[in-house]
Amino acid sequence: MDVLLAAATTYDQLADAGNTNVTRDQFLQLVDSHYPEIIAYLNGAGGTGAKDIWQSVDKMLTFAGSVSDALSNDKLKKALGVGN
């Protein structure tokens, strides 16, 4: 899950910096490359699993909030230099 949270942070930073299409594609590649690890985590590999599912849900919602914030109109306008 740490990999996914790191990816979310990186996505947020990259999205703040500019072209979100490139960032989205890079993020999707990262998630795709770690998909088996994510599924293993959610299925209980490494002593995690169902007991931690709500913690995982909380982290995913936090991530979704970061993505939403990064893609807000204000941040996109600032990144693109529009409306200054």
Secondary structure, DSSP 8 states (H G I E B T S, - for coil): -HHHHHHHHHHHHHHHHS-HHHHHHHHHHHHHHHHHHHHHHHHTGGG-SGGGHHHHHHHHHHHHHHHHHHTSHHHHHHHHT---
